[in-house]
Each structure stands twice: as structure tokens, then as C-alpha cells.
Amino acid sequence: MNETEAATLESPEPLRFASLTEGEVSRMNALVGTRREFAFPWAGKQARLRFAPLDGAPSPSGWLRVRLGDRSFDLGLPRLPEPSSLGAAFAGIEIEQLPEPLLLGVLEAWLQDPLAALKRQSLELQLEAWQTAEPASGAALGWEIARGEDNTFLAGTLHGDTDALNHLADLAARAKPLPSGPADTLPLALSVALARVSFSLSALGEVAPGDLLFLPLLRAGAPRAEFELCLGERRVARAVKDGSVFKISAMNSSTEAKPAAAGTAPLRVDELPVQVVFDVGQLELTVGQLRTIGAGYTFELPSRPEKLVTLRANGREIGQGELVEFGDKVGVRVVHWSLA
């Protein structure tokens, strides 16, 4: 290895990433990141416009300059529309050979329905120019139009300066985002907790297999032991156990179990409290099922060793232990511990 190669290895070129401003992030979220679609009729079929990430947009061969209100944009198109898609009146026209005023007139006739839909929303879109030279503003994002069953009817790129794109984002915010899927089908895992205990970070750092952690319970093995159903650190219900069957005795209102007010005294990092859930299993439900259950709902957990307890912090398993009695107290002897 010569000196030049050694110097190159010792001084590697740092990676550089393009950063987005707060305004750019907000704009991209409004236009692309929240699945907004704009529906309108087009030549007897329902059409939908949505904006999309730039990396999936086709490369344009020409740009249609449009004015929306007092802002101008350029719409990059991979090609001009086929005359057959414009209607019988345009059959046989060589659209690329038309002078620009006639070309814009043909495109305006083709876009008659979308332009009318915008006008009903008090938005005036005017076609200003067709050009084959790339516009000054680089492509900011892509756009797609689905029509009827054709999900790839039309697509292209969107070009505009910052003011124009911000104006478009403000207009797009009028439309409600589409959900990615029905929320009621989202899965949840509720911890069936025997107890919840707060430990400091420093105390958790000293736990090791074989340690006994006491719980705020008086005795184990009660025929109708009480449990809490927890989602993260929030209790959503109380339940009792009779044999192997759990029965919900009460649901928590949304106002229960609010976090305690923050104290004014400064805390060291190792004094920060962490709530540990000691659960005997997890009940898997969907959001929709959780909406419908109430007092009296019964369930059983998958079979597992009778005294096995799982320790979780922030929803993540950090250890396992065995439920034991120590005099009149109840504790968990740690068997496995995953925190370093």
C-alpha cells in the first residue's frame, strides 16, 4: 500500500445526506405522505388524482404549464394523449404537429371534466403553454390519475417553486386522508398483569437471575385473583380469575390512570422511573374487538407453566420469573433477565 492509498483509507469521504426544511417536510406530508385522493368524473367514468413520490414517476418528454389561481406549475408528461382517447372528433389528428394555440385548445377539450370539477371548488385552472424544454424548477414529486378500472391512466411529474408548492399543499389539506386500512383490524396484545411496579433505572440495572422482586400483593394462589389488562402502561380493564378462566369485572374509562404530574425536583438519569408489568400472559385482540368487549367478557390464555411470570417494560419483554410466596408476601424470583 502506497502513501496515497494509506491517506485515502485514513481520511474517508464523509457521507452527506440532503436535509429537508420543516416547511418541505410539512408540504410532503400534506401532498404525499397522508394518502389524499381527489375524485372527479371524467368522460363518464370516475377518476382519482393523487400525488406520489418522485422516484416512481415516469420520465417526461414535455411539460404542460398550468396556472392555478395566481401560481404556475409545470406538469411533466411522458407523452401527449392518444387522439383516440380524446374522443371521436379528434380521430386522425396528429396532435404533436399542431401549433401551440390549437394544441392547448385540444388539451383543454380533453380536460373539460377535470377543469369543470375544479371550477365547482372555486379553483380556476388555465393551460398556459406546452414546452419540450425542461422547466427551471426541478421535479418536486409525481402525480397519478386512475380512471375507472385503469389505475395507470395518466402519470407524470410536478414542477414548481416553493410558493407554488406550498399553495398546492394548502389546497390539498382540504381533502381528508384515506386510511391505509380499517383501524378495527389492527392487532393489539393486552398484558394480563398480576401487578405493576415502578423501578428506577439504577435498580433495574442491578437485577440479576435469582433475585426476588416483591409485588404489592398479600398472598398468591387466591381462588379469584385480581388482574389488570394493560396496553403498554395504560390499564384498560380489570379482571378476575376463576380456575383457568378470566372474566372482565370492569372496563376503565378514558380518564382513568392519567400520568402523575411531573415533579419540580431535578432527577438524575439513573433515578428515572420505569414501570414494569408482571404478566401471566397476553390477550390478543383487534381494535374492533376491544371496542365491543365489556364487563362479563371471559377468556382463557394459552397454556403455560402455572407460576410463570413475564416481566415487561414499555411493552417489551425484559425477563421471566417464577411466582413464589415468602411468608405473607408475594414475589417473583427472576429466572431469565435480558437487560445488561
C-alpha positions as CSV (number, residue, x, y, z in Angstrom):
1,M,0.0,0.0,0.0
2,N,1.5,3.4,-1.0
3,E,1.2,6.6,0.9
4,T,-1.7,7.9,-1.2
5,E,-3.7,4.8,-0.6
6,A,-3.0,4.9,3.1
7,A,-4.1,8.5,3.3
8,T,-7.3,7.7,1.5
9,L,-8.1,4.9,4.0
10,E,-7.3,7.1,7.0
11,S,-9.4,10.1,5.7
12,P,-12.6,8.6,4.1
13,E,-15.0,11.0,2.5
14,P,-17.9,11.6,4.9
15,L,-21.4,10.6,3.8
16,R,-23.6,13.6,3.0
17,F,-27.4,13.5,3.1
18,A,-29.8,16.0,1.7
19,S,-31.8,17.6,4.6
20,L,-35.3,18.8,4.3
21,T,-36.5,22.0,5.9
22,E,-39.5,22.0,8.3
23,G,-41.6,23.5,5.5
24,E,-40.6,20.9,3.0
25,V,-41.5,18.1,5.4
26,S,-44.9,19.6,6.1
27,R,-45.5,20.1,2.4
28,M,-44.6,16.5,1.5
29,N,-46.7,15.1,4.3
30,A,-49.7,17.1,3.1
31,L,-49.3,16.1,-0.6
32,V,-47.8,12.6,-0.5
33,G,-47.4,11.2,3.0
34,T,-51.1,11.1,4.0
35,R,-52.8,9.3,1.1
36,R,-55.0,12.2,-0.1
37,E,-57.0,11.5,-3.2
38,F,-59.2,13.9,-5.3
39,A,-62.1,12.3,-7.1
40,F,-63.9,13.7,-10.1
41,P,-65.9,12.4,-13.1
42,W,-64.0,12.2,-16.5
43,A,-65.8,11.2,-19.7
44,G,-68.4,9.1,-18.0
45,K,-66.0,7.3,-15.5
46,Q,-64.9,8.1,-12.0
47,A,-61.3,9.3,-11.8
48,R,-58.9,9.9,-8.9
49,L,-55.9,12.1,-8.7
50,R,-53.2,11.6,-6.1
51,F,-49.7,12.8,-5.6
52,A,-46.9,10.3,-5.3
53,P,-43.1,10.0,-4.5
54,L,-40.9,11.2,-7.4
55,D,-38.9,8.0,-7.7
56,G,-41.9,6.2,-9.2
57,A,-42.9,8.9,-11.7
58,P,-42.3,8.3,-15.5
59,S,-39.7,10.5,-17.2
60,P,-41.4,13.4,-19.0
61,S,-40.9,14.2,-22.7
62,G,-42.8,17.5,-22.4
63,W,-44.2,19.9,-19.9
64,L,-47.7,21.5,-19.7
65,R,-47.5,24.9,-18.0
66,V,-50.7,25.5,-16.0
67,R,-51.9,28.3,-13.7
68,L,-53.9,27.7,-10.6
69,G,-55.1,30.9,-9.2
70,D,-52.0,33.2,-9.2
71,R,-49.4,30.4,-9.1
72,S,-48.0,28.5,-12.0
73,F,-46.9,24.8,-12.2
74,D,-45.4,22.5,-14.8
75,L,-46.9,19.1,-15.3
76,G,-44.4,16.7,-16.9
77,L,-45.9,14.2,-19.2
78,P,-44.2,11.1,-20.8
79,R,-46.2,11.7,-24.0
80,L,-49.2,13.6,-25.3
81,P,-52.5,11.8,-25.1
82,E,-53.5,9.4,-27.9
83,P,-56.1,11.1,-30.2
84,S,-58.4,8.1,-29.8
85,S,-58.6,8.9,-26.0
86,L,-59.8,12.4,-26.8
87,G,-63.0,11.3,-28.5
88,A,-64.2,10.6,-32.0
89,A,-64.0,14.2,-33.0
90,F,-60.2,14.1,-32.7
91,A,-59.6,10.8,-34.6
92,G,-56.8,11.1,-37.1
93,I,-55.4,14.3,-35.7
94,E,-51.6,14.4,-35.4
95,I,-51.6,16.2,-32.1
96,E,-47.8,16.7,-31.9
97,Q,-47.9,18.6,-35.2
98,L,-50.5,21.2,-34.0
99,P,-49.5,24.8,-33.4
100,E,-49.3,25.5,-29.7
101,P,-52.7,27.5,-29.5
102,L,-54.5,24.6,-31.2
103,L,-52.7,22.0,-29.1
104,L,-53.7,23.8,-25.9
105,G,-57.3,24.0,-27.2
106,V,-57.4,20.3,-27.9
107,L,-55.9,19.5,-24.4
108,E,-58.5,21.9,-22.8
109,A,-61.3,20.0,-24.6
110,W,-59.8,16.7,-23.4
111,L,-59.6,18.0,-19.8
112,Q,-63.0,19.6,-19.8
113,D,-64.4,17.4,-17.0
114,P,-61.4,17.8,-14.6
115,L,-61.4,21.6,-15.2
116,A,-65.1,21.8,-14.5
117,A,-64.6,19.8,-11.3
118,L,-62.0,22.3,-10.1
119,K,-64.3,25.2,-11.0
120,R,-67.0,23.7,-8.8
121,Q,-64.5,24.0,-5.9
122,S,-63.8,27.7,-6.9
123,L,-60.5,26.8,-8.4
124,E,-59.6,28.1,-11.8
125,L,-57.0,26.0,-13.7
126,Q,-55.8,27.5,-17.0
127,L,-53.5,25.9,-19.6
128,E,-50.7,28.4,-20.5
129,A,-48.1,26.6,-22.6
130,W,-46.7,23.3,-23.9
131,Q,-42.9,23.1,-24.0
132,T,-40.3,20.4,-24.7
133,A,-37.5,22.2,-22.8
134,E,-37.2,21.3,-19.2
135,P,-38.6,24.0,-16.8
136,A,-36.4,25.9,-14.4
137,S,-38.0,24.3,-11.4
138,G,-36.9,20.7,-10.9
139,A,-39.4,17.9,-10.3
140,A,-40.7,18.0,-6.8
141,L,-43.0,14.9,-6.8
142,G,-45.0,12.7,-9.0
143,W,-48.8,12.5,-9.7
144,E,-51.1,9.8,-10.9
145,I,-54.6,9.6,-12.3
146,A,-56.7,6.5,-12.2
147,R,-59.8,6.4,-14.3
148,G,-62.4,3.6,-14.0
149,E,-60.6,0.3,-13.7
150,D,-57.4,1.7,-15.2
151,N,-55.1,2.6,-12.3
152,T,-52.3,3.8,-14.6
153,F,-54.4,6.0,-16.9
154,L,-52.1,9.0,-16.6
155,A,-49.0,9.9,-14.6
156,G,-46.2,12.4,-14.6
157,T,-44.1,14.8,-12.6
158,L,-44.9,18.1,-10.9
159,H,-42.6,21.1,-11.1
160,G,-43.0,24.4,-9.2
161,D,-41.3,26.9,-7.0
162,T,-41.6,26.9,-3.2
163,D,-44.5,29.3,-3.1
164,A,-46.5,27.4,-5.7
165,L,-45.9,24.1,-4.0
166,N,-46.9,25.5,-0.6
167,H,-50.1,26.9,-2.2
168,L,-50.8,23.4,-3.6
169,A,-50.2,21.8,-0.2
170,D,-52.6,24.2,1.5
171,L,-55.3,23.3,-1.1
172,A,-54.6,19.6,-0.7
173,A,-55.1,19.8,3.0
174,R,-58.8,20.3,2.3
175,A,-59.2,16.7,1.4
176,K,-59.4,14.1,4.1
177,P,-56.6,11.5,4.1
178,L,-57.6,8.0,3.2
179,P,-56.9,5.3,5.8
180,S,-54.4,2.7,4.8
181,G,-56.8,0.1,6.1
182,P,-59.7,-0.3,8.5
183,A,-58.4,0.6,12.0
184,D,-60.6,-2.0,13.6
185,T,-58.5,-4.8,12.1
186,L,-55.3,-3.6,13.8
187,P,-54.0,-6.2,16.2
188,L,-53.3,-5.5,19.9
189,A,-51.7,-7.5,22.6
190,L,-53.0,-6.8,26.1
191,S,-50.9,-7.9,29.0
192,V,-52.8,-9.8,31.7
193,A,-50.9,-8.3,34.6
194,L,-50.8,-9.6,38.1
195,A,-49.1,-6.4,39.2
196,R,-47.3,-3.2,38.0
197,V,-44.3,-1.9,39.9
198,S,-42.1,1.2,39.3
199,F,-38.4,0.7,39.5
200,S,-35.6,3.3,39.0
201,L,-33.2,2.7,36.1
202,S,-30.4,2.1,38.5
203,A,-32.4,-0.5,40.4
204,L,-33.3,-2.4,37.2
205,G,-29.6,-2.3,36.3
206,E,-28.8,-4.3,39.4
207,V,-31.3,-7.1,38.9
208,A,-29.9,-10.5,38.1
209,P,-31.2,-14.1,37.8
210,G,-32.0,-15.5,41.2
211,D,-33.2,-12.1,42.7
212,L,-36.6,-11.9,44.3
213,L,-38.8,-9.0,43.4
214,F,-41.7,-8.3,45.8
215,L,-45.1,-7.4,44.4
216,P,-47.8,-5.3,46.1
217,L,-49.9,-8.4,46.8
218,L,-50.5,-10.2,50.1
219,R,-50.7,-13.8,49.0
220,A,-50.6,-16.0,46.0
221,G,-52.9,-18.7,44.8
222,A,-56.1,-17.0,45.7
223,P,-59.1,-18.7,44.0
224,R,-60.3,-15.4,42.5
225,A,-57.0,-13.5,42.0
226,E,-57.4,-10.0,40.5
227,F,-55.6,-8.9,37.3
228,E,-55.3,-5.8,35.2
229,L,-55.5,-5.8,31.4
230,C,-52.8,-3.3,30.2
231,L,-51.9,-1.8,26.9
232,G,-48.4,-0.5,27.4
233,E,-48.6,1.4,30.7
234,R,-52.3,2.1,30.5
235,R,-54.8,-0.1,32.3
236,V,-57.9,-0.7,30.1
237,A,-59.8,-3.2,32.2
238,R,-59.8,-5.2,35.5
239,A,-60.4,-9.0,35.5
240,V,-60.7,-11.8,38.0
241,K,-59.6,-15.4,37.5
242,D,-61.6,-18.5,38.5
243,G,-59.7,-21.6,37.7
244,S,-58.3,-21.2,34.2
245,V,-61.0,-18.7,33.1
246,F,-60.5,-14.9,33.3
247,K,-63.6,-12.6,33.5
248,I,-63.6,-8.9,33.0
249,S,-65.1,-7.2,36.0
250,A,-64.8,-3.6,34.9
251,M,-63.6,-1.5,31.9
252,N,-61.6,1.6,32.6
253,S,-62.8,5.0,31.4
254,S,-60.5,7.1,29.2
255,T,-60.0,9.5,32.1
256,E,-58.6,6.8,34.4
257,A,-54.9,6.2,35.1
258,K,-53.6,9.5,33.9
259,P,-49.9,10.0,34.3
260,A,-48.9,11.7,37.5
261,A,-47.9,15.4,37.3
262,A,-44.2,15.9,36.8
263,G,-42.3,16.9,39.9
264,T,-40.2,20.0,40.1
265,A,-37.2,18.4,41.7
266,P,-34.5,17.5,39.2
267,L,-33.8,13.8,38.6
268,R,-30.6,12.1,37.7
269,V,-30.9,9.7,34.7
270,D,-30.5,6.7,36.9
271,E,-33.4,7.8,39.1
272,L,-35.9,7.9,36.2
273,P,-38.8,5.6,37.0
274,V,-39.7,2.6,34.7
275,Q,-42.9,0.8,35.2
276,V,-42.5,-3.0,35.0
277,V,-45.6,-5.1,34.2
278,F,-45.7,-8.6,35.7
279,D,-48.0,-10.6,33.4
280,V,-49.2,-14.1,33.2
281,G,-49.9,-14.0,29.5
282,Q,-51.2,-11.8,26.8
283,L,-54.7,-11.5,25.3
284,E,-54.6,-10.9,21.6
285,L,-57.5,-8.8,20.2
286,T,-58.1,-6.4,17.3
287,V,-59.1,-2.8,17.9
288,G,-62.6,-3.6,16.8
289,Q,-62.9,-6.4,19.3
290,L,-61.6,-4.2,22.1
291,R,-64.3,-1.7,21.3
292,T,-67.0,-4.3,21.8
293,I,-65.9,-6.1,25.0
294,G,-67.1,-5.1,28.4
295,A,-67.7,-6.4,31.9
296,G,-68.6,-10.1,31.8
297,Y,-66.3,-10.9,28.8
298,T,-64.5,-14.2,29.5
299,F,-61.3,-15.6,28.0
300,E,-58.6,-18.1,28.6
301,L,-54.9,-17.7,27.9
302,P,-52.7,-20.2,26.0
303,S,-51.3,-22.9,28.2
304,R,-48.1,-22.1,30.1
305,P,-46.4,-23.1,33.4
306,E,-48.8,-22.1,36.2
307,K,-46.4,-19.9,38.1
308,L,-44.5,-18.4,35.1
309,V,-44.5,-14.6,35.1
310,T,-43.2,-12.4,32.3
311,L,-41.7,-9.0,33.1
312,R,-42.2,-6.2,30.5
313,A,-41.1,-2.6,30.3
314,N,-42.6,-0.3,27.7
315,G,-44.4,-3.3,26.2
316,R,-41.1,-5.2,25.7
317,E,-40.1,-8.4,27.5
318,I,-37.2,-7.9,29.8
319,G,-37.3,-11.1,31.8
320,Q,-39.1,-14.1,33.2
321,G,-39.6,-15.4,36.7
322,E,-41.5,-17.7,38.9
323,L,-44.2,-16.7,41.3
324,V,-43.3,-17.5,44.9
325,E,-44.7,-16.9,48.4
326,F,-42.4,-15.5,51.1
327,G,-44.2,-15.5,54.4
328,D,-47.3,-13.4,53.8
329,K,-45.8,-11.6,50.8
330,V,-45.8,-12.5,47.1
331,G,-42.7,-12.1,44.9
332,V,-41.2,-13.2,41.6
333,R,-37.9,-15.0,41.5
334,V,-36.1,-13.9,38.4
335,V,-35.1,-16.8,36.2
336,H,-34.2,-15.1,32.9
337,W,-33.1,-11.4,32.6
338,S,-32.3,-9.7,29.3
339,L,-31.2,-6.3,30.5
340,A,-27.5,-5.8,30.5
